Amino acid sequence: MPTILQLIQNDQLQASYALVYMPNKKRNRKRIATNCVFKKDSEQAAKQEAQPDKNLYPAIVCGPSRSSEGVILYYLIQWLD
C-alpha cells in the first residue's frame, strides 16, 4: 500500500495550505475530519489567519480522502508554526 507522500507525488492526492481546528493542544493527530479543515490559498494566508487561542493552527494537509469507515478525512503533512 502506498504512503500518503507517495500518493501526493503521483498526483493522486492534493496537498493544500489550511487552518486546522485542533482542540487538543498537543496536536498529535495525523488524520483530521473534513469539518475541522479550512483550506487557504497560500502559506502566508494560513499563517496570518491562525488563531491559537481559538485552536486554529496553520498546516499543510492532503485530501480529502474517504477512510475505511466511510469518514472523509484530511491527512496532516506538516504544521506551519
N, CA, C and O atoms as a CHARMM CRD file, in Angstrom:
* protein
*
  324
    1    1 MET  N      0.85000  -1.18700   0.00000 PROA 1      0.00000
    2    1 MET  CA     0.00000   0.00000   0.00000 PROA 1      0.00000
    3    1 MET  C      0.89100   1.24500   0.00000 PROA 1      0.00000
    4    1 MET  O      1.81500   1.33700   0.80800 PROA 1      0.00000
    5    2 PRO  N      0.62600   2.20600  -0.89800 PROA 2      0.00000
    6    2 PRO  CA     1.44900   3.40800  -0.96800 PROA 2      0.00000
    7    2 PRO  C      1.23500   4.31700   0.24200 PROA 2      0.00000
    8    2 PRO  O      0.16400   4.32100   0.85000 PROA 2      0.00000
    9    3 THR  N      2.26800   5.08400   0.57900 PROA 3      0.00000
   10    3 THR  CA     2.16800   6.04700   1.66900 PROA 3      0.00000
   11    3 THR  C      1.47700   7.31400   1.16100 PROA 3      0.00000
   12    3 THR  O      1.30200   7.49500  -0.04400 PROA 3      0.00000
   13    4 ILE  N      1.09300   8.17300   2.08000 PROA 4      0.00000
   14    4 ILE  CA     0.45900   9.44900   1.72000 PROA 4      0.00000
   15    4 ILE  C      1.39900  10.27300   0.85000 PROA 4      0.00000
   16    4 ILE  O      0.96600  10.85100  -0.14700 PROA 4      0.00000
   17    5 LEU  N      2.68400  10.33700   1.21200 PROA 5      0.00000
   18    5 LEU  CA     3.62900  11.12600   0.42500 PROA 5      0.00000
   19    5 LEU  C      3.78300  10.57700  -0.98600 PROA 5      0.00000
   20    5 LEU  O      3.93800  11.35500  -1.92800 PROA 5      0.00000
   21    6 GLN  N      3.74500   9.26600  -1.15800 PROA 6      0.00000
   22    6 GLN  CA     3.81000   8.68500  -2.49600 PROA 6      0.00000
   23    6 GLN  C      2.57400   9.05200  -3.31000 PROA 6      0.00000
   24    6 GLN  O      2.67900   9.32900  -4.50500 PROA 6      0.00000
   25    7 LEU  N      1.40600   9.05600  -2.67300 PROA 7      0.00000
   26    7 LEU  CA     0.18000   9.43800  -3.37500 PROA 7      0.00000
   27    7 LEU  C      0.22800  10.89400  -3.82100 PROA 7      0.00000
   28    7 LEU  O     -0.23900  11.22500  -4.91100 PROA 7      0.00000
   29    8 ILE  N      0.78700  11.76300  -2.98700 PROA 8      0.00000
   30    8 ILE  CA     0.91800  13.18200  -3.35300 PROA 8      0.00000
   31    8 ILE  C      1.87500  13.31700  -4.53700 PROA 8      0.00000
   32    8 ILE  O      1.58500  14.03300  -5.49600 PROA 8      0.00000
   33    9 GLN  N      3.00900  12.63200  -4.46800 PROA 9      0.00000
   34    9 GLN  CA     3.99100  12.70600  -5.54700 PROA 9      0.00000
   35    9 GLN  C      3.42300  12.19400  -6.86300 PROA 9      0.00000
   36    9 GLN  O      3.81000  12.68000  -7.92500 PROA 9      0.00000
   37   10 ASN  N      2.52200  11.23300  -6.81800 PROA 10     0.00000
   38   10 ASN  CA     1.90300  10.68200  -8.02300 PROA 10     0.00000
   39   10 ASN  C      0.64700  11.43600  -8.43300 PROA 10     0.00000
   40   10 ASN  O     -0.08800  10.98100  -9.31000 PROA 10     0.00000
   41   11 ASP  N      0.39100  12.58600  -7.80900 PROA 11     0.00000
   42   11 ASP  CA    -0.76700  13.43900  -8.10300 PROA 11     0.00000
   43   11 ASP  C     -2.10500  12.74800  -7.87200 PROA 11     0.00000
   44   11 ASP  O     -3.09600  13.09300  -8.51500 PROA 11     0.00000
   45   12 GLN  N     -2.14600  11.78100  -6.96600 PROA 12     0.00000
   46   12 GLN  CA    -3.40900  11.12100  -6.64000 PROA 12     0.00000
   47   12 GLN  C     -4.11500  11.82000  -5.47800 PROA 12     0.00000
   48   12 GLN  O     -5.33000  11.69700  -5.32900 PROA 12     0.00000
   49   13 LEU  N     -3.36900  12.54400  -4.66400 PROA 13     0.00000
   50   13 LEU  CA    -3.94300  13.37000  -3.60400 PROA 13     0.00000
   51   13 LEU  C     -3.36000  14.77100  -3.72100 PROA 13     0.00000
   52   13 LEU  O     -2.21800  14.94000  -4.14900 PROA 13     0.00000
   53   14 GLN  N     -4.14300  15.77200  -3.34200 PROA 14     0.00000
   54   14 GLN  CA    -3.73700  17.16200  -3.45600 PROA 14     0.00000
   55   14 GLN  C     -3.32000  17.70800  -2.09500 PROA 14     0.00000
   56   14 GLN  O     -4.08600  17.62100  -1.13600 PROA 14     0.00000
   57   15 ALA  N     -2.12000  18.26700  -1.99900 PROA 15     0.00000
   58   15 ALA  CA    -1.67300  18.93900  -0.77600 PROA 15     0.00000
   59   15 ALA  C     -2.16400  20.38000  -0.81000 PROA 15     0.00000
   60   15 ALA  O     -2.17400  21.01600  -1.86400 PROA 15     0.00000
   61   16 SER  N     -2.57500  20.89700   0.36400 PROA 16     0.00000
   62   16 SER  CA    -3.12700  22.24800   0.45600 PROA 16     0.00000
   63   16 SER  C     -2.69100  22.90700   1.75300 PROA 16     0.00000
   64   16 SER  O     -2.40200  22.24200   2.74800 PROA 16     0.00000
   65   17 TYR  N     -2.65200  24.23600   1.71300 PROA 17     0.00000
   66   17 TYR  CA    -2.47300  25.00300   2.94100 PROA 17     0.00000
   67   17 TYR  C     -3.83800  25.11900   3.59700 PROA 17     0.00000
   68   17 TYR  O     -4.85800  25.21900   2.91500 PROA 17     0.00000
   69   18 ALA  N     -3.85200  25.10500   4.93200 PROA 18     0.00000
   70   18 ALA  CA    -5.14000  25.15100   5.62400 PROA 18     0.00000
   71   18 ALA  C     -4.96800  25.63300   7.04700 PROA 18     0.00000
   72   18 ALA  O     -3.87600  25.62700   7.61600 PROA 18     0.00000
   73   19 LEU  N     -6.09800  26.05100   7.59800 PROA 19     0.00000
   74   19 LEU  CA    -6.20700  26.22900   9.04100 PROA 19     0.00000
   75   19 LEU  C     -6.88400  24.97200   9.56300 PROA 19     0.00000
   76   19 LEU  O     -7.87000  24.50100   8.99600 PROA 19     0.00000
   77   20 VAL  N     -6.34600  24.44200  10.64200 PROA 20     0.00000
   78   20 VAL  CA    -6.88300  23.20600  11.20800 PROA 20     0.00000
   79   20 VAL  C     -7.36000  23.49500  12.62200 PROA 20     0.00000
   80   20 VAL  O     -6.61400  24.01800  13.45100 PROA 20     0.00000
   81   21 TYR  N     -8.61600  23.14600  12.88500 PROA 21     0.00000
   82   21 TYR  CA    -9.16100  23.25700  14.24300 PROA 21     0.00000
   83   21 TYR  C     -8.73100  22.00800  15.00100 PROA 21     0.00000
   84   21 TYR  O     -9.09800  20.89000  14.63800 PROA 21     0.00000
   85   22 MET  N     -7.94500  22.21200  16.06200 PROA 22     0.00000
   86   22 MET  CA    -7.41800  21.09900  16.84100 PROA 22     0.00000
   87   22 MET  C     -7.59600  21.42900  18.32000 PROA 22     0.00000
   88   22 MET  O     -6.74500  22.09000  18.91400 PROA 22     0.00000
   89   23 PRO  N     -8.70700  20.96700  18.92500 PROA 23     0.00000
   90   23 PRO  CA    -8.95500  21.30400  20.32600 PROA 23     0.00000
   91   23 PRO  C     -7.92900  20.71300  21.28300 PROA 23     0.00000
   92   23 PRO  O     -7.73700  21.23100  22.38300 PROA 23     0.00000
   93   24 ASN  N     -7.27200  19.64000  20.87700 PROA 24     0.00000
   94   24 ASN  CA    -6.23200  19.04100  21.69700 PROA 24     0.00000
   95   24 ASN  C     -4.95400  19.84600  21.48500 PROA 24     0.00000
   96   24 ASN  O     -4.40300  19.83800  20.38400 PROA 24     0.00000
   97   25 LYS  N     -4.47900  20.53100  22.49800 PROA 25     0.00000
   98   25 LYS  CA    -3.30900  21.40100  22.37500 PROA 25     0.00000
   99   25 LYS  C     -2.05200  20.64700  21.96200 PROA 25     0.00000
  100   25 LYS  O     -1.10000  21.26100  21.48100 PROA 25     0.00000
  101   26 LYS  N     -2.03000  19.33500  22.14000 PROA 26     0.00000
  102   26 LYS  CA    -0.84200  18.55400  21.78300 PROA 26     0.00000
  103   26 LYS  C     -0.68600  18.40200  20.27700 PROA 26     0.00000
  104   26 LYS  O      0.42100  18.16500  19.79300 PROA 26     0.00000
  105   27 ARG  N     -1.76300  18.53400  19.53900 PROA 27     0.00000
  106   27 ARG  CA    -1.76300  18.43600  18.07800 PROA 27     0.00000
  107   27 ARG  C     -1.05200  17.17200  17.60800 PROA 27     0.00000
  108   27 ARG  O     -0.16100  17.23300  16.76000 PROA 27     0.00000
  109   28 ASN  N     -1.44000  16.04600  18.15100 PROA 28     0.00000
  110   28 ASN  CA    -0.76800  14.79600  17.82300 PROA 28     0.00000
  111   28 ASN  C     -1.55500  13.90400  16.86300 PROA 28     0.00000
  112   28 ASN  O     -1.12300  12.78500  16.58300 PROA 28     0.00000
  113   29 ARG  N     -2.67700  14.36000  16.36000 PROA 29     0.00000
  114   29 ARG  CA    -3.46500  13.55400  15.41700 PROA 29     0.00000
  115   29 ARG  C     -2.94400  13.74800  14.00800 PROA 29     0.00000
  116   29 ARG  O     -2.57700  14.85800  13.62200 PROA 29     0.00000
  117   30 LYS  N     -2.91200  12.67800  13.24500 PROA 30     0.00000
  118   30 LYS  CA    -2.44000  12.73500  11.86500 PROA 30     0.00000
  119   30 LYS  C     -3.59400  12.73100  10.86300 PROA 30     0.00000
  120   30 LYS  O     -3.41500  13.12800   9.71100 PROA 30     0.00000
  121   31 ARG  N     -4.76600  12.28800  11.28900 PROA 31     0.00000
  122   31 ARG  CA    -5.96300  12.28600  10.43200 PROA 31     0.00000
  123   31 ARG  C     -6.94800  13.28600  11.01500 PROA 31     0.00000
  124   31 ARG  O     -7.19100  13.29600  12.22200 PROA 31     0.00000
  125   32 ILE  N     -7.51600  14.12900  10.15500 PROA 32     0.00000
  126   32 ILE  CA    -8.35600  15.22700  10.61600 PROA 32     0.00000
  127   32 ILE  C     -9.66800  15.21300   9.83800 PROA 32     0.00000
  128   32 ILE  O     -9.66900  15.15300   8.60800 PROA 32     0.00000
  129   33 ALA  N    -10.77200  15.26900  10.55600 PROA 33     0.00000
  130   33 ALA  CA   -12.09300  15.28400   9.92500 PROA 33     0.00000
  131   33 ALA  C    -12.24100  16.52700   9.05100 PROA 33     0.00000
  132   33 ALA  O    -11.71600  17.59400   9.36700 PROA 33     0.00000
  133   34 THR  N    -12.95800  16.36500   7.96100 PROA 34     0.00000
  134   34 THR  CA   -13.10400  17.44300   6.97700 PROA 34     0.00000
  135   34 THR  C    -13.73300  18.70900   7.56900 PROA 34     0.00000
  136   34 THR  O    -13.43900  19.80900   7.10200 PROA 34     0.00000
  137   35 ASN  N    -14.58300  18.57800   8.57600 PROA 35     0.00000
  138   35 ASN  CA   -15.21100  19.76800   9.16200 PROA 35     0.00000
  139   35 ASN  C    -14.25700  20.56100  10.05600 PROA 35     0.00000
  140   35 ASN  O    -14.62900  21.62200  10.55600 PROA 35     0.00000
  141   36 CYS  N    -13.04000  20.06800  10.26600 PROA 36     0.00000
  142   36 CYS  CA   -12.03100  20.77500  11.06400 PROA 36     0.00000
  143   36 CYS  C    -10.94400  21.39400  10.19500 PROA 36     0.00000
  144   36 CYS  O     -9.97500  21.94200  10.72100 PROA 36     0.00000
  145   37 VAL  N    -11.09000  21.31500   8.86900 PROA 37     0.00000
  146   37 VAL  CA   -10.07800  21.81700   7.93800 PROA 37     0.00000
  147   37 VAL  C    -10.66900  22.95600   7.11100 PROA 37     0.00000
  148   37 VAL  O    -11.73600  22.82000   6.51200 PROA 37     0.00000
  149   38 PHE  N     -9.95700  24.07600   7.09400 PROA 38     0.00000
  150   38 PHE  CA   -10.39100  25.25300   6.34200 PROA 38     0.00000
  151   38 PHE  C     -9.27300  25.61100   5.37000 PROA 38     0.00000
  152   38 PHE  O     -8.27100  26.20800   5.76600 PROA 38     0.00000
  153   39 LYS  N     -9.43800  25.25100   4.10400 PROA 39     0.00000
  154   39 LYS  CA    -8.39500  25.46600   3.09900 PROA 39     0.00000
  155   39 LYS  C     -8.13400  26.95100   2.88700 PROA 39     0.00000
  156   39 LYS  O     -9.03900  27.78200   2.96700 PROA 39     0.00000
  157   40 LYS  N     -6.86000  27.26200   2.61200 PROA 40     0.00000
  158   40 LYS  CA    -6.42400  28.62900   2.33500 PROA 40     0.00000
  159   40 LYS  C     -5.64300  28.64700   1.02400 PROA 40     0.00000
  160   40 LYS  O     -5.15700  27.61000   0.57100 PROA 40     0.00000
  161   41 ASP  N     -5.52500  29.81500   0.42400 PROA 41     0.00000
  162   41 ASP  CA    -4.86000  29.94400  -0.87400 PROA 41     0.00000
  163   41 ASP  C     -3.34200  29.86900  -0.79200 PROA 41     0.00000
  164   41 ASP  O     -2.68900  29.47800  -1.76000 PROA 41     0.00000
  165   42 SER  N     -2.77300  30.24000   0.35800 PROA 42     0.00000
  166   42 SER  CA    -1.31700  30.29200   0.45700 PROA 42     0.00000
  167   42 SER  C     -0.86200  30.00400   1.88300 PROA 42     0.00000
  168   42 SER  O     -1.65400  30.01200   2.82600 PROA 42     0.00000
  169   43 GLU  N      0.42500  29.75200   2.00800 PROA 43     0.00000
  170   43 GLU  CA     1.02200  29.55200   3.33200 PROA 43     0.00000
  171   43 GLU  C      0.88300  30.82300   4.15600 PROA 43     0.00000
  172   43 GLU  O      0.55900  30.76900   5.34200 PROA 43     0.00000
  173   44 GLN  N      1.12900  31.96700   3.52700 PROA 44     0.00000
  174   44 GLN  CA     1.03000  33.24900   4.21800 PROA 44     0.00000
  175   44 GLN  C     -0.38500  33.46700   4.76300 PROA 44     0.00000
  176   44 GLN  O     -0.54200  33.89800   5.90600 PROA 44     0.00000
  177   45 ALA  N     -1.40500  33.17900   3.96900 PROA 45     0.00000
  178   45 ALA  CA    -2.79400  33.35500   4.41900 PROA 45     0.00000
  179   45 ALA  C     -3.09600  32.44700   5.60600 PROA 45     0.00000
  180   45 ALA  O     -3.73500  32.86800   6.57000 PROA 45     0.00000
  181   46 ALA  N     -2.64100  31.21700   5.53500 PROA 46     0.00000
  182   46 ALA  CA    -2.88300  30.28700   6.64000 PROA 46     0.00000
  183   46 ALA  C     -2.22100  30.78600   7.92100 PROA 46     0.00000
  184   46 ALA  O     -2.81700  30.73900   8.99700 PROA 46     0.00000
  185   47 LYS  N     -0.98800  31.26200   7.79800 PROA 47     0.00000
  186   47 LYS  CA    -0.27300  31.74800   8.99000 PROA 47     0.00000
  187   47 LYS  C     -0.90500  33.02100   9.54300 PROA 47     0.00000
  188   47 LYS  O     -1.00500  33.18000  10.76000 PROA 47     0.00000
  189   48 GLN  N     -1.33300  33.93000   8.66600 PROA 48     0.00000
  190   48 GLN  CA    -1.93100  35.19200   9.12000 PROA 48     0.00000
  191   48 GLN  C     -3.27000  34.98500   9.80600 PROA 48     0.00000
  192   48 GLN  O     -3.60800  35.71700  10.73700 PROA 48     0.00000
  193   49 GLU  N     -4.03600  34.00100   9.36000 PROA 49     0.00000
  194   49 GLU  CA    -5.37000  33.77900   9.91100 PROA 49     0.00000
  195   49 GLU  C     -5.36800  32.80500  11.09800 PROA 49     0.00000
  196   49 GLU  O     -6.42000  32.53400  11.67700 PROA 49     0.00000
  197   50 ALA  N     -4.21000  32.28700  11.45400 PROA 50     0.00000
  198   50 ALA  CA    -4.12800  31.36600  12.59800 PROA 50     0.00000
  199   50 ALA  C     -4.57600  32.07000  13.87800 PROA 50     0.00000
  200   50 ALA  O     -4.28700  33.24700  14.09300 PROA 50     0.00000
  201   51 GLN  N     -5.27800  31.33300  14.70700 PROA 51     0.00000
  202   51 GLN  CA    -5.75800  31.85100  15.99000 PROA 51     0.00000
  203   51 GLN  C     -5.54800  30.76700  17.05500 PROA 51     0.00000
  204   51 GLN  O     -6.48700  30.05200  17.40500 PROA 51     0.00000
  205   52 PRO  N     -4.33100  30.64700  17.56500 PROA 52     0.00000
  206   52 PRO  CA    -4.05800  29.59500  18.56100 PROA 52     0.00000
  207   52 PRO  C     -4.97000  29.66000  19.78700 PROA 52     0.00000
  208   52 PRO  O     -5.27800  28.63300  20.39100 PROA 52     0.00000
  209   53 ASP  N     -5.40100  30.86900  20.15100 PROA 53     0.00000
  210   53 ASP  CA    -6.30800  31.00000  21.29400 PROA 53     0.00000
  211   53 ASP  C     -7.67700  30.37200  21.00900 PROA 53     0.00000
  212   53 ASP  O     -8.42300  30.06000  21.93600 PROA 53     0.00000
  213   54 LYS  N     -8.00500  30.18700  19.71400 PROA 54     0.00000
  214   54 LYS  CA    -9.25900  29.53400  19.31100 PROA 54     0.00000
  215   54 LYS  C     -8.99900  28.16100  18.69900 PROA 54     0.00000
  216   54 LYS  O     -9.87000  27.58700  18.04600 PROA 54     0.00000
  217   55 ASN  N     -7.78800  27.64000  18.92000 PROA 55     0.00000
  218   55 ASN  CA    -7.39200  26.29300  18.47000 PROA 55     0.00000
  219   55 ASN  C     -7.36400  26.14600  16.95500 PROA 55     0.00000
  220   55 ASN  O     -7.61500  25.05600  16.44100 PROA 55     0.00000
  221   56 LEU  N     -7.06200  27.22800  16.22500 PROA 56     0.00000
  222   56 LEU  CA    -6.90800  27.20200  14.77000 PROA 56     0.00000
  223   56 LEU  C     -5.43100  27.37100  14.42900 PROA 56     0.00000
  224   56 LEU  O     -4.83800  28.41400  14.70300 PROA 56     0.00000
  225   57 TYR  N     -4.84100  26.33400  13.82600 PROA 57     0.00000
  226   57 TYR  CA    -3.41000  26.30300  13.56100 PROA 57     0.00000
  227   57 TYR  C     -3.14700  26.12800  12.06800 PROA 57     0.00000
  228   57 TYR  O     -3.87600  25.39600  11.39900 PROA 57     0.00000
  229   58 PRO  N     -2.09800  26.79800  11.52400 PROA 58     0.00000
  230   58 PRO  CA    -1.77000  26.63800  10.11100 PROA 58     0.00000
  231   58 PRO  C     -1.06200  25.30700   9.87100 PROA 58     0.00000
  232   58 PRO  O     -0.27300  24.84500  10.69600 PROA 58     0.00000
  233   59 ALA  N     -1.36400  24.70100   8.71600 PROA 59     0.00000
  234   59 ALA  CA    -0.78000  23.39900   8.40200 PROA 59     0.00000
  235   59 ALA  C     -0.82100  23.14800   6.90100 PROA 59     0.00000
  236   59 ALA  O     -1.48400  23.85500   6.14300 PROA 59     0.00000
  237   60 ILE  N     -0.08800  22.11600   6.50200 PROA 60     0.00000
  238   60 ILE  CA    -0.21400  21.56400   5.15400 PROA 60     0.00000
  239   60 ILE  C     -0.92000  20.23000   5.32500 PROA 60     0.00000
  240   60 ILE  O     -0.49100  19.37700   6.10200 PROA 60     0.00000
  241   61 VAL  N     -2.00300  20.06600   4.58900 PROA 61     0.00000
  242   61 VAL  CA    -2.79500  18.83300   4.66200 PROA 61     0.00000
  243   61 VAL  C     -2.96600  18.27600   3.25500 PROA 61     0.00000
  244   61 VAL  O     -2.77500  18.99200   2.27200 PROA 61     0.00000
  245   62 CYS  N     -3.32300  17.01100   3.15900 PROA 62     0.00000
  246   62 CYS  CA    -3.68100  16.47200   1.85300 PROA 62     0.00000
  247   62 CYS  C     -5.00300  15.74000   1.98200 PROA 62     0.00000
  248   62 CYS  O     -5.35700  15.21800   3.04000 PROA 62     0.00000
  249   63 GLY  N     -5.71300  15.71900   0.87900 PROA 63     0.00000
  250   63 GLY  CA    -7.01900  15.09600   0.86000 PROA 63     0.00000
  251   63 GLY  C     -7.96700  15.95000   0.05700 PROA 63     0.00000
  252   63 GLY  O     -7.53300  16.83400  -0.68100 PROA 63     0.00000
  253   64 PRO  N     -9.22400  15.70800   0.18400 PROA 64     0.00000
  254   64 PRO  CA    -9.86700  14.76500   1.10300 PROA 64     0.00000
  255   64 PRO  C     -9.77900  13.33000   0.58700 PROA 64     0.00000
  256   64 PRO  O     -9.58600  13.06700  -0.60000 PROA 64     0.00000
  257   65 SER  N     -9.93100  12.42700   1.53800 PROA 65     0.00000
  258   65 SER  CA    -9.88600  11.00600   1.24300 PROA 65     0.00000
  259   65 SER  C    -10.89900  10.30200   2.13800 PROA 65     0.00000
  260   65 SER  O    -11.10200  10.69300   3.28700 PROA 65     0.00000
  261   66 ARG  N    -11.52100   9.27600   1.61000 PROA 66     0.00000
  262   66 ARG  CA   -12.50300   8.52500   2.39400 PROA 66     0.00000
  263   66 ARG  C    -11.78600   7.41200   3.15200 PROA 66     0.00000
  264   66 ARG  O    -11.04500   6.62700   2.56200 PROA 66     0.00000
  265   67 SER  N    -12.01300   7.35100   4.46900 PROA 67     0.00000
  266   67 SER  CA   -11.40800   6.30300   5.28200 PROA 67     0.00000
  267   67 SER  C    -12.16500   4.99800   5.10500 PROA 67     0.00000
  268   67 SER  O    -13.22500   4.96800   4.48100 PROA 67     0.00000
  269   68 SER  N    -11.62400   3.92800   5.65100 PROA 68     0.00000
  270   68 SER  CA   -12.28500   2.62300   5.55600 PROA 68     0.00000
  271   68 SER  C    -13.61100   2.61400   6.30800 PROA 68     0.00000
  272   68 SER  O    -14.47000   1.77000   6.04900 PROA 68     0.00000
  273   69 GLU  N    -13.77900   3.55700   7.24400 PROA 69     0.00000
  274   69 GLU  CA   -15.03600   3.66300   7.98600 PROA 69     0.00000
  275   69 GLU  C    -16.06400   4.53100   7.26300 PROA 69     0.00000
  276   69 GLU  O    -17.19300   4.68000   7.72900 PROA 69     0.00000
  277   70 GLY  N    -15.66600   5.11000   6.11300 PROA 70     0.00000
  278   70 GLY  CA   -16.57900   5.94900   5.34400 PROA 70     0.00000
  279   70 GLY  C    -16.54700   7.41900   5.72400 PROA 70     0.00000
  280   70 GLY  O    -17.36500   8.19900   5.23600 PROA 70     0.00000
  281   71 VAL  N    -15.62500   7.80800   6.58100 PROA 71     0.00000
  282   71 VAL  CA   -15.49000   9.19600   7.01100 PROA 71     0.00000
  283   71 VAL  C    -14.54600   9.91100   6.05000 PROA 71     0.00000
  284   71 VAL  O    -13.54200   9.34100   5.62300 PROA 71     0.00000
  285   72 ILE  N    -14.86500  11.14800   5.71300 PROA 72     0.00000
  286   72 ILE  CA   -13.98500  11.91700   4.83400 PROA 72     0.00000
  287   72 ILE  C    -12.96000  12.64000   5.70400 PROA 72     0.00000
  288   72 ILE  O    -13.30500  13.38000   6.62500 PROA 72     0.00000
  289   73 LEU  N    -11.68000  12.39900   5.37900 PROA 73     0.00000
  290   73 LEU  CA   -10.57300  12.89600   6.19000 PROA 73     0.00000
  291   73 LEU  C     -9.54900  13.64600   5.35700 PROA 73     0.00000
  292   73 LEU  O     -9.44900  13.48400   4.14100 PROA 73     0.00000
  293   74 TYR  N     -8.79400  14.47200   6.06500 PROA 74     0.00000
  294   74 TYR  CA    -7.56400  15.04300   5.53000 PROA 74     0.00000
  295   74 TYR  C     -6.42000  14.46000   6.35400 PROA 74     0.00000
  296   74 TYR  O     -6.59600  14.10400   7.51900 PROA 74     0.00000
  297   75 TYR  N     -5.24900  14.37000   5.73200 PROA 75     0.00000
  298   75 TYR  CA    -4.07200  13.85500   6.41300 PROA 75     0.00000
  299   75 TYR  C     -3.08800  14.99400   6.64100 PROA 75     0.00000
  300   75 TYR  O     -2.77000  15.74600   5.71900 PROA 75     0.00000
  301   76 LEU  N     -2.61100  15.11600   7.86800 PROA 76     0.00000
  302   76 LEU  CA    -1.65800  16.15900   8.22000 PROA 76     0.00000
  303   76 LEU  C     -0.30100  15.83200   7.62600 PROA 76     0.00000
  304   76 LEU  O      0.23300  14.74300   7.83600 PROA 76     0.00000
  305   77 ILE  N      0.25200  16.77900   6.88300 PROA 77     0.00000
  306   77 ILE  CA     1.60100  16.63800   6.34500 PROA 77     0.00000
  307   77 ILE  C      2.58900  17.35700   7.25300 PROA 77     0.00000
  308   77 ILE  O      3.63500  16.81300   7.60600 PROA 77     0.00000
  309   78 GLN  N      2.23600  18.61600   7.63400 PROA 78     0.00000
  310   78 GLN  CA     3.16400  19.40600   8.44100 PROA 78     0.00000
  311   78 GLN  C      2.44300  20.57100   9.08400 PROA 78     0.00000
  312   78 GLN  O      1.60200  21.20700   8.44900 PROA 78     0.00000
  313   79 TRP  N      2.76500  20.86000  10.34700 PROA 79     0.00000
  314   79 TRP  CA     2.31800  22.09000  10.99600 PROA 79     0.00000
  315   79 TRP  C      3.20400  23.20500  10.50400 PROA 79     0.00000
  316   79 TRP  O      4.38900  22.97600  10.26200 PROA 79     0.00000
  317   80 LEU  N      2.67300  24.41600  10.34300 PROA 80     0.00000
  318   80 LEU  CA     3.43900  25.53900   9.80900 PROA 80     0.00000
  319   80 LEU  C      3.89700  26.53800  10.85800 PROA 80     0.00000
  320   80 LEU  O      4.50600  27.54500  10.49600 PROA 80     0.00000
  321   81 ASP  N      3.64600  26.31800  12.09100 PROA 81     0.00000
  322   81 ASP  CA     4.10000  27.29200  13.10100 PROA 81     0.00000
  323   81 ASP  C      5.29600  26.81000  13.85700 PROA 81     0.00000
  324   81 ASP  O      5.79400  27.51200  14.73700 PROA 81     0.00000
